[in-house]
Amino acid sequence: MKNQVCLVVAAFFTLFTFCSVPAFAFDGPLQVKNQFPPFLPIDQPYLESAATESSFSISLSHSSVFVMEDAAHWNVHLDIEMTELNLRYKKDFPSLFEIGVDVPVLRATGGFMDRPLAWYHDTFGFPDYGRSSRPYNEFLYEIKRNGSPLIEGDNDRVGFGDVRLTLKKKIVETDPIISILADVELPTGNARVGYGNGNVDSGVAVLLDKELGGNSIFYANLGAVFPGDLKAFQTVGLDNFFYAGAGIEVAVRPRLSLLAQLMVQTSPYPKTGISQIDNTGMLLVLGARYYSGVGSFELSLTEDPNTSGAPDFILNFSFKKRI
């Protein structure tokens, strides 16, 4: 799988090299965050632009996750597909700061992708991590600690996730733009079904935007998240976690740009003995954005090169309108 991902990335940047158009206003990195179910409710960051803006956006993400791992004190059994509708509003106060709010709506199900994924794995000879040992599209979401339930998912349940509030302040306003982002995530989601963590989380990050030759822009983030304890069927103390991300957007047509980005993060959980939770998670995102007269539309596919701490894949569609 990693070799195939590398080939796709190489082809992507080859296309960047041979395409060039006049500069226009860029709309920031692709709006994708980590939907790995144990991590999802713990203040998962986006790769963010350092520029401030007033905008409204709506994103629809769908991901597939399969984990069957047991350790001395932990059992993690996940066979689910997660759909997330995320509403984001940002308001820029020029020369002061930007405030924002994210409102996620979640739905976990057994899904519909198992047969296509089985065909994909069989056709190309990729491992399926044991997915074929379970019935197609049958829901399973349970995390146990010391033999007792910690999280028990509820099939086909629709509910709010934890609402996130943000504050962004530019500290360098000329190229490269540098900003500080602070956020607080409120416990509005149900922690027992995995839609929240039952506590207040906070985070801080440094953001950078650097223009590259007029038709492209580079984004970079470095941040830390300070989660509260996970309060579900049990209470578990969580660790601070750190993340770094970078991406590039290149205009290939007057209204079309291509984007590639990578986000890396450490685990918020104490040592569990479950490799897919303990190991560093990675999100490799490839996508495109079309700038229309009413706003921008983006479509992306996210892979997990490290096969840990992230879904098998995430499909995302977003629309953003400047206001």
BADREN-739650 format. One line per 3 residues: number of its first residue (from 1); their letters; for each residue y, x, z of N, C-alpha, C, CB. Coordinates in steps of 0.001 Angstrom, whole numbers, plus 500000, padded with zeros to 6 digits. Atoms other than C-alpha are relative to their C-alpha. Glycine has a CB too. Example, Ala and Ser with C-alpha at 12.3 -4.5 7.8 and 13.67 -1.06 7.14 Angstrom:
2
1 = as = 498810 500890 500000 495500 512300 507800 501200 500900 500000 500027 499008 501246  498810 499180 499940 498940 513670 507140 501090 499230 500730 500462 500414 498585
This chain:
323
1 = mkn = 498788 500836 500000 500000 500000 500000 501256 500867 500000 500009 499056 501224  498802 499160 499922 502450 502787 500868 500317 500634 498650 499819 501090 501061  499759 499423 501323 501969 504383 497443 500647 498988 499074 498695 500507 499389
4 = qvc = 499412 501032 500853 502741 501094 495716 501454 499746 500380 499194 498698 500097  498619 500198 499547 505857 500637 497852 500888 501129 499507 500064 499910 501535  499205 498858 500466 507049 504135 496950 500306 499893 498511 499264 501313 500286
7 = lvv = 499772 500171 501436 506615 503398 493244 501070 498956 499735 498703 499607 499297  498996 501051 500180 508642 500206 493567 501391 500530 500332 499671 498777 500881  498698 499436 499608 511434 502041 495408 500514 500967 498933 499890 500723 501363
10 = aaf = 499587 499046 501034 511468 504807 492759 500507 499275 498760 498834 500926 499627  499552 500774 501159 511721 502248 489958 501343 499333 500262 498960 498946 499631  498755 500668 499601 514472 500444 491838 501185 500944 499846 499907 499497 501456
13 = ftl = 498880 499063 500050 516651 503545 492159 500173 500616 498610 499802 501100 501030  499839 499595 501394 515938 504600 488566 500890 499011 499273 498634 500110 499299  499143 501025 500603 517475 501305 487522 501442 500177 500457 499496 498589 500360
16 = ftf = 498653 499735 499498 520452 502092 489773 500682 501092 499172 499949 500409 501485  499435 498817 500651 520947 505394 487998 500562 499688 498623 498949 501081 499883  499617 500268 501376 521224 503913 484498 500903 498782 499842 498777 499818 499174
19 = csv = 499154 501197 500066 523373 500898 485371 501312 500264 500724 499277 498770 500616  498696 499802 499385 527087 500977 486082 500970 498951 499480 500531 501422 499722  499006 500999 500371 529775 498306 486108 501245 500218 500843 499447 498557 500185
22 = paf = 498792 499852 499200 533367 498048 487409 499794 499498 501423 501155 499258 499350  500133 500354 498593 533822 497718 491157 500408 498552 500250 500839 500935 500860  499588 501321 499545 534020 494322 492887 499707 499927 501486 499267 498855 499212
25 = afd = 500170 500142 498560 533965 493005 496450 498530 499795 500335 500843 498829 500536  501400 500112 499602 530543 493557 498025 499875 499072 501206 499408 501393 500322  500211 501004 498958 529004 491038 500434 499113 500485 501136 499401 498769 499398
28 = gpl = 500755 499480 498877 527167 493343 502819 498511 500083 499734 500241 499160 501197  501453 499868 500167 523460 494089 503357 499310 498644 499884 499407 500778 501169  500807 501212 500063 520726 491541 502727 499789 499446 501406 498643 500280 499315
31 = qvk = 500048 500646 498685 520537 489015 505564 498544 499747 500420 500796 498664 499978  501405 500048 499606 517014 489789 506766 499864 500631 501384 499091 500732 498955  500298 499416 498690 515829 490330 510337 498490 499942 500222 500768 499250 501147
34 = nqf = 501424 499880 499717 512430 491085 511859 499443 498679 500532 499747 501131 501008  500624 501250 499570 510274 487937 512115 498628 500218 500644 499864 499062 498816  501259 499764 499296 507340 489596 513895 500018 499167 501280 499793 501530 500316
37 = ppf = 499866 501003 498930 506564 486808 516421 500222 500545 501401 498796 499166 500023  499704 499516 498646 506392 488912 519630 501420 500551 500148 499007 501072 500384  498663 499412 499940 509754 490523 518708 501105 498994 499667 500083 501176 499053
40 = lpi = 498989 500906 500571 511539 487599 517012 500998 499457 501021 499314 498844 499331  499031 500582 499066 513071 486025 520154 500765 501014 500840 499301 499063 500907  499389 498963 499146 514273 489376 521562 501134 500666 499233 498938 501065 500453
43 = dqp = 498743 499507 500589 517694 489771 519897 499766 500954 498835 500833 500697 501062  500284 499157 501162 516442 491086 516551 501259 500192 499152 498870 499382 499148  498742 499737 500718 519323 492778 514681 499851 499821 498496 500490 501410 500297
46 = yle = 499856 499890 501445 520423 492431 511088 500600 501365 499674 500885 498846 499430  499177 498920 500533 521619 495349 509012 501335 499379 499627 499317 500714 498760  498690 500635 500123 525349 494588 509103 500994 500898 499280 500537 499632 501373
49 = saa = 498881 499281 500581 528424 495583 507121 501029 500325 501073 500639 499185 498870  498914 499657 499083 531216 497392 508968 501260 499195 499718 500310 501481 499913  498831 500805 500352 533776 495236 507131 499962 498670 500743 500063 499764 498475
52 = tes = 499909 501310 499360 535005 492067 508816 500263 498940 498939 501114 499983 501082  499867 501072 500990 535058 488685 507082 500033 498647 500691 498845 500050 498981  500143 501399 499608 535407 484931 507422 499040 499374 499004 501394 499241 500031
55 = sfs = 501020 500503 500916 532297 483299 506008 499071 499031 500707 499200 501154 499402  501111 500819 499523 529559 480736 506369 498808 500293 499113 500354 498471 499993  501196 499725 500792 526003 481502 505301 498817 499238 500555 499697 501500 499970
58 = isl = 501242 500658 499636 522621 479839 505334 498863 500810 499389 499972 498505 499515  501132 499186 500445 519355 481785 505090 498698 499278 500313 500022 501397 500673  501334 500550 499801 515782 480599 504670 498996 501127 499822 499712 498823 499011
61 = shs = 500977 498910 500023 513034 483113 505522 498610 499449 500281 500369 501094 501032  501394 500391 499767 509260 482751 505355 499163 501261 500071 499475 499040 498880  500785 498789 499792 506825 485341 506695 498568 499659 500385 500642 500875 501076
64 = svf = 501407 500142 499641 503103 485837 507233 499610 501141 500925 499096 499980 498736  500395 499014 498998 501580 487622 510230 498535 499797 500356 500892 499896 501265  501399 500040 499550 497974 488478 511070 499757 501197 500909 499003 500006 498782
67 = vme = 500315 498951 499018 497115 490445 514231 498850 499508 500862 501252 500361 500886  501115 500284 499091 493794 490444 516103 499698 501291 500755 498720 499472 499219  500185 498767 499231 493970 493159 518771 499844 499673 501483 501190 500967 499781
70 = daa = 500235 500158 498564 492701 493432 522335 500070 501366 500667 498624 499321 500274  499925 498779 499194 493408 496035 525014 499618 499643 501434 501436 500644 499939  500459 500208 498629 492646 496434 528701 500728 498841 500681 500190 501273 500808
73 = hwn = 499219 501019 499297 495469 494150 529873 500676 498994 499062 501048 500671 500850  499299 500853 500952 496721 492514 526669 499037 499513 498909 501190 500760 499371  500691 500586 501151 495285 490207 523998 501047 499362 499108 498918 498950 500444
76 = vhl = 499024 500530 500958 497343 489460 520886 499238 499476 498788 501048 501097 499578  500702 500662 501097 495901 486958 518401 501003 499147 499227 498811 499127 500530  498989 500669 500818 498257 485892 515620 499459 499790 498588 501316 500822 499963
79 = die = 500314 500337 501383 497396 484125 512379 500914 498842 499631 498467 499631 499805  498981 501037 500192 500563 482261 511460 500921 500355 498830 500828 499811 501291  498860 499818 500887 503335 481787 508964 501214 499391 500691 499750 499347 498590
82 = mte = 498773 500405 499310 506871 481513 510307 501097 499722 498988 500455 501085 501000  498844 500349 500825 509743 479720 508585 501227 499918 500906 499769 498644 499237  498764 499995 499205 513278 480282 509857 501183 499623 499129 500234 501381 500648
85 = lnl = 498723 500379 500607 516475 478527 508817 501093 500505 500921 500111 498439 499774  498980 499388 499161 519459 480516 510052 501381 499685 499457 499792 501515 500089  498611 500307 500332 523069 479330 510031 500887 501038 500665 500391 498554 500451
88 = ryk = 499125 498948 499475 525701 482076 510418 501455 499673 499646 499593 501399 499431  498557 500209 500208 529440 481625 510873 500738 501214 500548 500502 498676 500697  499179 498870 499578 531945 484480 511033 501469 499670 499770 499602 501291 499240
91 = kdf = 498552 500225 500109 535693 484311 511632 500725 501311 500275 500479 498886 500990  499254 498756 499884 537950 487299 511032 501419 499718 500464 500011 500753 498666  498607 500025 499540 541190 487683 512992 500596 501335 499585 500117 499759 501577
94 = psl = 499529 498734 500575 543000 490314 510874 500705 500883 501028 500941 499724 498839  499452 498966 499109 543936 493515 512714 499503 499873 501437 501512 499938 499989  500538 500146 498644 542052 492250 515792 498484 500211 499995 500346 498604 500579
97 = fei = 501460 499918 499952 538321 491500 515495 499407 498824 499235 499489 500015 501470  500769 501098 500595 535631 489287 513992 499075 499435 501067 499184 500482 498746  500983 500637 499124 533632 486757 516002 498968 499290 499128 500686 498996 500993
100 = gvd = 501040 500640 500780 530353 485247 514859 499022 499259 500882 499272 501016 499167  501059 500727 499311 527587 482845 515827 498849 499798 499020 500517 498629 500557  501222 500232 500771 523982 482648 514539 499191 498922 500704 499164 501317 499839
103 = vpv = 500810 501085 499447 521949 479462 515035 498692 499924 499206 500774 498629 499952  501281 500037 500705 518234 479803 514113 499195 498743 500327 499186 501233 500344  500949 501098 499828 515804 476915 513595 498644 500504 499497 500466 498690 499224
106 = lra = 501294 499379 500265 512110 477922 513663 498902 498955 499812 499629 500946 501138  501200 500831 500175 508814 476412 512490 498814 500925 499750 500174 498975 498814  501213 499199 500141 505456 478139 513016 498852 499088 499589 499664 500752 501324
109 = tgg = 501116 500799 500500 502414 476843 511097 498845 500912 499598 500445 499128 498802  501106 499260 500593 499033 477844 509746 500323 500458 498594 498749 499154 499988  499483 499556 501285 500841 478100 506420 499164 499585 498808 500128 501463 500005
112 = fmd = 500628 500333 501277 499665 478031 502830 499698 501247 499167 500895 499058 499210  500061 498771 500789 499525 481700 501779 498661 500725 500072 501074 500924 500447  501228 499220 499798 495998 482742 502841 499209 500202 498712 499122 499319 501026
115 = rpl = 500755 499836 501251 494318 482078 499486 500711 500951 499030 499788 498633 499327  499314 499014 500852 497022 483858 497419 499913 501427 500543 501457 499614 499843  500100 498664 499417 496920 486780 499873 498592 500569 499830 500379 499962 501486
118 = awy = 501371 499538 500207 493110 486957 499636 499809 500478 498553 498992 498871 500334  500081 499591 501403 493390 487085 495833 500715 501333 499783 500605 498917 499086  499212 498769 500130 496056 489804 496082 499218 501202 500537 501345 499864 500749
121 = hdt = 500745 498896 499402 493951 491957 498423 498746 500334 499187 499615 499657 501441  501230 499766 500766 490757 491487 496387 500302 500631 498639 499234 498681 499807  499678 499527 501347 492441 492106 493029 500400 501465 499995 501115 499164 499402
124 = fgf = 499476 498636 499987 494168 495331 494014 499276 500920 500984 501464 499971 500332  500799 499162 499106 491645 496557 496576 500692 500404 501280 499586 501215 499291  499297 499681 498764 494041 496514 499521 499236 499421 501201 501454 499452 499957
127 = pdy = 500650 500555 498806 492697 496030 503090 500675 498707 500447 500021 501023 501145  499419 501277 499549 493164 492549 504568 500095 499912 501517 499172 498834 499476  499854 499913 498548 493101 493674 508261 499150 498965 500738 501456 499828 500383
130 = grs = 500878 500975 499366 490302 491170 508993 500390 498560 499771 499952 500251 501442  499533 501368 500256 492172 488135 507689 498881 499120 499431 501192 500021 499030  501062 500782 500638 489097 487061 505670 498964 499496 500996 499316 500830 498939
133 = srp = 500954 500445 498993 487133 486594 508913 500367 498653 500601 499895 501026 501091  499559 501289 499455 489143 483468 509744 500132 498955 498888 501347 500161 500742  499819 501058 501005 489347 480074 508007 501395 500062 499397 499757 498613 500622
136 = yne = 498711 500007 500669 492143 479737 505470 500985 499071 500711 499833 499580 498540  498851 500792 499544 495503 478540 506816 499737 499273 501321 500377 498990 498936  500234 500570 498675 494256 477889 510357 500911 500693 501002 498508 500141 500419
139 = fly = 498969 499473 499103 496959 478336 513013 499392 500635 501246 500966 498890 500404  500363 499351 498745 496514 480786 515883 501178 500842 500467 498716 500873 499837  498915 499215 499416 499267 482133 518144 499801 500015 501509 501407 499416 499616
142 = eik = 500171 499861 498564 498311 483354 521585 500163 501462 500403 498623 499466 500439  499841 498681 499391 499405 486338 523640 499662 499849 501477 501461 500574 499791  500418 500043 498609 497689 486965 526963 500260 501339 500668 498519 499626 500108
145 = rng = 499820 498796 499179 498426 489442 529730 499162 499838 501254 501515 500239 500360  500926 500054 498868 495816 490208 532378 499150 498730 499986 500771 500088 501310  500891 501142 500153 493687 487369 531029 500653 498648 500072 498972 500062 501010
148 = spl = 499293 501283 499883 496349 484684 531492 501008 499857 498874 500708 499881 501371  499064 500195 501112 498582 483104 528826 501398 500526 500320 500081 498525 499640  498586 499629 499959 501979 484652 528211 500782 499113 499033 500194 501505 499647
151 = ieg = 499401 500863 501023 502883 482815 524967 498873 499248 499305 500850 500831 498965  500940 500817 500757 501004 479946 523323 500794 499203 498963 499180 499049 500945  499278 500677 501056 502356 478831 519966 499537 498569 499816 499852 500752 498715
154 = dnd = 500268 501421 500238 502495 475178 518923 500112 499744 498499 500994 499081 500809  500045 500164 501454 501435 474442 515331 500958 498913 499523 498581 499671 499553  499107 500936 500696 504073 472769 513144 501142 499509 500882 499210 498812 499495
157 = rvg = 498883 500374 499128 506642 472628 515924 501301 500546 499432 499777 500524 501441  498660 499599 500436 510298 472736 514863 500905 500072 501221 500576 499005 498938  499129 499865 498836 512779 474054 517398 501043 501080 499798 499182 500305 501236
160 = fgd = 498962 498983 500051 515894 476120 517963 499471 501314 500575 501255 499535 500768  500200 498697 499398 515618 479835 518556 501169 500317 500914 499838 501086 498923  498892 499580 499139 517991 481820 520760 501262 500212 499163 499636 501299 500769
163 = vrl = 498711 499908 500700 521627 481508 519645 500651 501344 500306 500946 498831 500411  499415 498654 499879 523406 484817 519018 501502 499942 499752 499329 500986 499004  498552 499892 500132 527134 485494 519537 500356 501461 499753 500726 499451 501270
166 = tlk = 499649 498622 500350 528784 488578 518025 501510 500226 500042 499462 500343 498612  498610 499563 500034 532046 490492 518269 500038 501356 499299 500619 500082 501448  499912 498765 500783 532967 493165 515701 501448 500473 499958 499452 499787 498560
169 = kki = 498667 499409 499998 535939 495527 515872 499994 501256 499133 500461 500330 501448  499885 498801 500820 536924 498017 513186 500758 501082 500759 500702 499682 498665  499312 498878 499372 537819 501453 514541 500519 500976 498959 499072 500718 500973
172 = vet = 499461 499265 501143 538351 503109 511131 500067 499010 498844 499116 501270 499636  499819 501058 500993 539789 500830 508439 500006 500506 498573 501271 499271 500265  500041 499441 501350 539813 503213 505459 498619 500598 499750 501113 501076 499803
175 = dpi = 501318 499515 500389 536785 504462 503544 499711 501385 500585 499886 500041 498482  501003 501021 499661 534406 505028 505211 500464 499105 501152 498671 500667 500369  499681 500947 498934 534905 501895 507312 498975 500176 501125 500006 498521 499465
178 = isi = 500873 499878 498828 533495 502246 510839 500372 498914 500998 500117 501419 500652  499779 501084 499044 533089 499396 513313 499035 500102 501164 499854 498641 499316  500876 500193 498857 531612 498612 516698 499634 498523 500061 500677 500476 501329
181 = lad = 500483 501378 499892 529470 495477 517036 499344 499811 501364 498997 499661 498851  500654 500382 498747 528550 493853 520352 499483 498576 499851 500981 500120 501220  500540 501354 500109 526349 490790 520709 499343 499577 501300 498997 499911 498850
184 = vel = 500705 500621 498884 524881 488421 523287 499126 498903 499421 500995 499435 501084  500905 501052 500465 521837 486225 522672 499667 499099 501180 498699 500601 499367  500159 500971 498929 521568 483047 524754 498602 499377 499970 501073 498908 499890
187 = ptg = 501381 500503 499936 518229 481566 525952 499899 498510 499646 499430 500231 501396  500043 501392 500451 518321 478358 523882 498648 499609 499411 501083 499760 498976  501321 500279 500563 514771 478664 522463 498932 499886 501078 499615 501084 499012
190 = nar = 501112 500194 499073 511498 477686 524128 499158 501271 500056 499132 498783 499577  500697 498719 499882 509958 480921 525445 498485 499825 499996 500432 500715 501271  501452 500163 499882 506485 479476 526061 499319 499841 498649 499682 498802 500868
193 = vgy = 500587 500121 501342 505945 478733 522361 500466 501131 499089 500363 498644 499377  499592 498831 500772 507578 482006 521219 501291 499843 499239 498944 500349 499057  498738 500223 500709 510943 480616 520070 501194 500570 500748 500209 498522 499766
196 = gng = 498944 499368 499213 512995 482330 522784 499357 500970 500967 500860 498943 500758  500592 499139 498976 512582 484820 525596 500404 499583 501410 500401 501442 499761  499709 500551 498693 514008 482718 528432 501036 500759 500786 498774 499932 500780
199 = nvd = 499031 499190 499288 516756 485192 529259 501112 500422 499053 499327 501227 500629  498868 499523 500797 520054 486647 528074 499731 501427 499538 501322 499929 500812  500094 498657 500564 519896 489662 525754 501388 500455 499554 498996 500035 498811
202 = sgv = 498734 499467 500510 522730 491949 524691 499713 501238 499168 500983 500331 501163  500176 498832 500849 523236 494715 522175 501326 500581 499565 499175 499649 498790  498816 499323 500505 525697 497196 520733 499574 500890 498846 500709 500824 501119
205 = avl = 500343 499172 501160 525811 499056 517427 501255 500597 499396 499239 499178 498942  498965 499383 500815 527920 501404 515335 499652 499738 498541 500127 501538 500292  500211 500384 501390 528339 500282 511702 500863 500850 499082 500309 498510 499797
208 = ldk = 499250 499192 500961 529430 502254 508642 499805 499460 498592 499567 501475 500073  500021 500319 501431 530311 501299 505046 500660 501154 499251 500733 498635 499700  499454 498904 500798 530849 504073 502473 499851 499675 498524 499298 501338 500336
211 = elg = 500057 500245 501436 531764 503411 498845 499476 501235 499275 501387 499608 499461  500605 498927 500785 529847 505471 496284 500358 499805 498532 498454 500034 500192  499661 500006 501417 531616 505850 492961 500528 498694 499438 498831 500378 499242
214 = gns = 499368 501213 500499 533168 502397 492726 499065 498850 499716 500731 500309 498784  500914 501095 500316 530111 500423 491623 498871 499874 501019 499419 500197 498616  501053 500072 499000 527978 500976 494736 500581 500278 501383 498868 500995 499675
217 = ify = 499565 499826 498616 528245 501018 498506 498781 500287 500864 500762 498741 500516  501054 499604 499069 526176 502542 501306 500311 499397 501363 499874 501556 500091  499869 500590 498671 525590 500769 504624 499114 500774 500975 499619 498485 499982
220 = anl = 500820 499351 498967 524343 502359 507868 500330 499390 501359 500236 501546 500018  499855 500536 498642 523788 501025 511402 499178 500835 500969 499564 498513 500062  500740 499373 498915 522727 502627 514666 500295 499194 501255 500387 501520 500179
223 = gav = 499733 500895 498883 522226 500397 517680 498937 500007 501072 500163 498630 499501  500916 500163 498873 520552 499534 520972 500077 498555 500483 500342 500997 501157  500075 501362 499464 519430 496221 522467 499486 500081 501430 499076 499085 499121
226 = fpg = 500331 499999 498577 519197 495496 526199 499502 498601 500373 501241 500417 500877  500517 501352 499779 516861 492506 526636 499818 499679 501473 498687 499825 499283  500399 500470 498682 516444 490427 529740 498491 499863 500059 500679 498661 500334
229 = dlk = 501440 500177 499862 512963 489846 531119 499525 498814 499161 499622 499798 501477  500632 501101 500703 510659 487695 529017 499449 499029 501036 498878 500508 499044  500432 501017 499039 510172 484452 530973 499320 498865 499242 501206 499465 500838
232 = afq = 500790 501024 500683 507383 482428 529361 499014 499431 501024 499247 500590 498733  500958 500422 498986 504131 481427 531110 499915 501020 501123 498622 499786 499378  499845 498945 499015 504514 484756 532907 501359 500654 499774 498839 501046 499907
235 = tvg = 498784 499208 500169 507494 487054 533444 499602 501451 499761 500938 499873 501245  500293 498617 500371 507339 490460 531759 501315 500758 499842 499159 500065 498687  498826 499162 500171 509962 493173 532100 499965 500690 498648 500094 501032 501122
238 = ldn = 499911 499404 501334 511085 494332 528653 500798 501297 500047 500642 499014 499008  499287 498731 500105 512327 497769 527636 501191 499872 499061 499059 501106 499513  498938 499858 500992 515616 498582 525958 499381 500567 498720 501159 500925 500531
241 = ffy = 500511 499421 501238 514954 499255 522292 501145 500422 499099 499091 499006 499272  498995 499371 500848 516776 501197 519613 499636 499778 498539 500123 501514 500312  500258 500221 501421 517166 500706 515902 501007 500777 499162 500061 498494 499659
244 = aga = 499134 499346 500978 518610 502426 512866 499672 499409 498641 499815 501564 500007  500221 500570 501322 519078 501116 509363 500991 500544 498993 500091 498489 500052  499124 499562 501085 520544 502082 506010 499644 499222 498751 499879 501533 499753
247 = gie = 500234 500725 501242 520936 500374 502675 501028 500363 498955 500014 498505 500244  499086 499758 501099 522575 500611 499289 500054 498761 499126 499572 501238 499181  499797 501089 500955 524021 497954 496995 500677 500578 498764 500856 498839 500624
250 = vav = 499463 499487 501262 524671 498744 493336 500212 498846 499036 499054 501060 499381  499691 501027 500992 526406 496469 490846 499431 500407 498647 501527 499770 499901  500605 499702 501299 524381 496330 487601 500527 499080 498900 498485 499880 500091
253 = rpr = 499343 500919 500911 526258 493447 485966 501276 499521 500692 499059 498793 499608  498776 500460 499341 529700 491892 486587 499757 499072 501185 500865 499302 499007  500274 500926 498898 528076 489259 488859 498673 500287 500704 499997 498579 499484
256 = lsl = 501334 499747 499465 524751 490883 489756 499915 501383 500616 498947 499848 498908  500242 498706 499368 523847 493633 492194 498574 500054 500529 501012 500256 501142  501313 499752 499427 520577 495146 493401 500167 500734 501320 499110 500809 499026
259 = laq = 499890 499435 498656 519966 496154 496999 498649 500518 500474 500543 498953 500983  501178 499480 499314 517477 498266 498927 500434 500465 501383 499329 501168 499190  499634 499598 498646 517472 498829 502661 498750 500196 500856 500930 498952 500642
262 = lmv = 501093 499696 499081 515296 500131 505482 500516 499908 501425 499402 501407 499720  499678 500113 498577 515398 499194 509163 498808 500499 500808 500360 498527 500387  501035 499452 499124 513445 501064 511863 500365 499650 501437 499853 501553 499816
265 = qts = 499705 500342 498611 513104 499932 515488 498837 500351 500907 500331 498518 500127  501025 499787 498995 511225 500820 518650 499598 498661 500604 500494 500970 501093  500526 501238 499423 509233 498252 520618 500754 499619 501269 498506 500144 500303
268 = pyp = 499373 500435 498743 510868 496132 523352 499001 499792 501129 500762 498721 499775  501009 500262 498976 507558 495786 525209 499611 501285 500734 498758 499355 499369  500619 498849 499329 506143 498092 527880 498689 500320 499293 499758 499714 501527
271 = ktg = 501230 499571 500676 503021 499977 526769 498911 498950 500182 499522 501371 500544  501009 501055 499946 500404 497359 525875 498613 500478 499587 500415 498856 499120  501268 499601 500588 497649 499335 524116 499705 499288 498699 498893 499751 500964
274 = isq = 500111 500714 501275 498158 497038 521100 500852 500749 498977 500459 498489 500134  499265 499108 500901 499103 499291 518184 501118 499279 499255 499047 500629 499002  498983 500688 500783 501013 496642 516231 501218 499607 500831 499407 498775 499361
277 = idn = 498839 500231 499121 503285 496094 519247 500609 501319 500461 499593 499154 501224  499500 498748 499424 503559 499655 520601 500648 500925 498978 498876 500727 500678  499505 499055 500999 504214 501520 517340 501354 499593 499448 499009 500128 498867
280 = tgm = 498693 500249 500610 507580 501825 515604 499866 499021 498836 500635 501321 499519  499998 500970 501084 508326 498886 513324 500968 500395 498896 500352 498624 500530  499143 499711 501146 509788 499244 509827 500088 498780 499090 499472 501220 499217
283 = llv = 499778 501046 500988 511292 496748 507397 500605 500638 498754 500925 498874 500565  499494 499538 501290 511661 497813 503763 500343 498772 499176 498958 500912 499257  499517 501205 500665 513758 495240 501909 500521 500351 498615 501101 499313 500836
286 = lga = 499514 499878 501367 514282 495010 498145 500460 498635 499532 498907 500574 499057  499497 501301 500410 516430 492285 496647 501128 500090 499002 500454 499235 501188  498901 500119 500956 519165 491080 494348 500982 498963 500513 499481 499617 498583
289 = ryy = 498946 500944 499613 522446 489250 494813 500792 499603 498762 500942 500618 501081  499209 500522 501107 524272 487031 492316 501281 499418 500565 499210 498931 499188  498685 500467 499564 527989 486445 492788 500468 498896 499058 501031 501173 500038
292 = sgv = 499534 501134 500812 528962 482980 491531 501435 499663 500376 499081 498756 500192  498635 500403 499686 532283 481215 491598 500138 499348 501360 500500 499066 498956  499929 500700 498717 531376 479367 494805 499513 500846 501171 499193 498732 499933
295 = gsf = 500529 499151 498943 529664 482144 496747 498971 500958 499442 499389 499158 501115  501021 499056 500451 526856 484676 496618 498612 499496 500400 500258 501411 500590  501393 500371 499769 523124 484002 496332 499169 501278 500028 499480 499010 498897
298 = els = 500846 498809 499942 520516 486552 497372 498532 499618 500195 500461 500930 501134  501440 500182 499912 516755 486799 497061 499381 501353 500305 499416 499387 498684  500563 498708 499623 514645 489503 498711 498555 499865 500455 500835 500639 501101
301 = lte = 501356 499868 499492 511137 490634 499608 499988 501168 500981 498967 500214 498836  500087 498978 498959 510447 492592 502802 498545 500369 500230 500650 499510 501313  501332 499477 499713 507376 494788 503336 500043 500802 501301 499483 500881 498824
304 = dpn = 500103 499227 498751 506129 496627 506442 499264 501305 499723 499265 499181 501113  500663 498744 500361 505410 500244 505385 499181 500611 501122 501016 500989 499552  500689 499406 498861 504272 501169 508901 498866 499122 500524 500986 500271 501109
307 = tsg = 501018 500984 499577 501945 498111 509265 499984 499806 501514 498611 500439 499527  499859 500250 498566 503236 497695 512829 501377 499414 500258 499788 501304 500827  498717 500499 499543 505965 495730 514548 500791 499215 498993 500803 501104 500447
310 = apd = 499308 500758 501036 506770 493609 511492 498995 499084 499310 500687 500951 498970  500920 500856 500757 505309 490748 509410 499402 500740 498811 500721 498740 499516  500586 499443 501215 503020 491492 506478 501019 499973 498869 498730 499223 499599
313 = fil = 498903 500097 500972 505896 490284 504294 500965 498928 500474 499467 499675 498562  498995 501035 499782 509100 488243 504482 500641 499684 498655 501076 500454 501053  499232 500472 501150 510536 486190 501629 501276 499363 500521 499175 498988 499131
316 = nfs = 498723 500510 499499 514232 485394 502057 500898 499554 498861 500707 501060 500835  498961 500495 500906 516784 483293 500200 501227 499667 500830 499513 498749 499190  498766 500226 499243 520413 483205 501354 501141 499613 499078 500378 501249 500801
319 = fkk = 498744 500333 500683 523726 481714 500310 501142 500267 500969 500015 498503 499504  498830 499726 499179 527080 482940 501599 501266 499574 499263 500066 501494 500371  498704 500393 500553 530533 481481 501055 501100 500567 500872 500123 498459 499894
322 = ri = 498816 499518 499278 533743 483253 502027 500923 498814 500252 500743 501129 499196  499134 501125 499647 536124 480909 503828 501315 500514 500569 499302 499068 501014
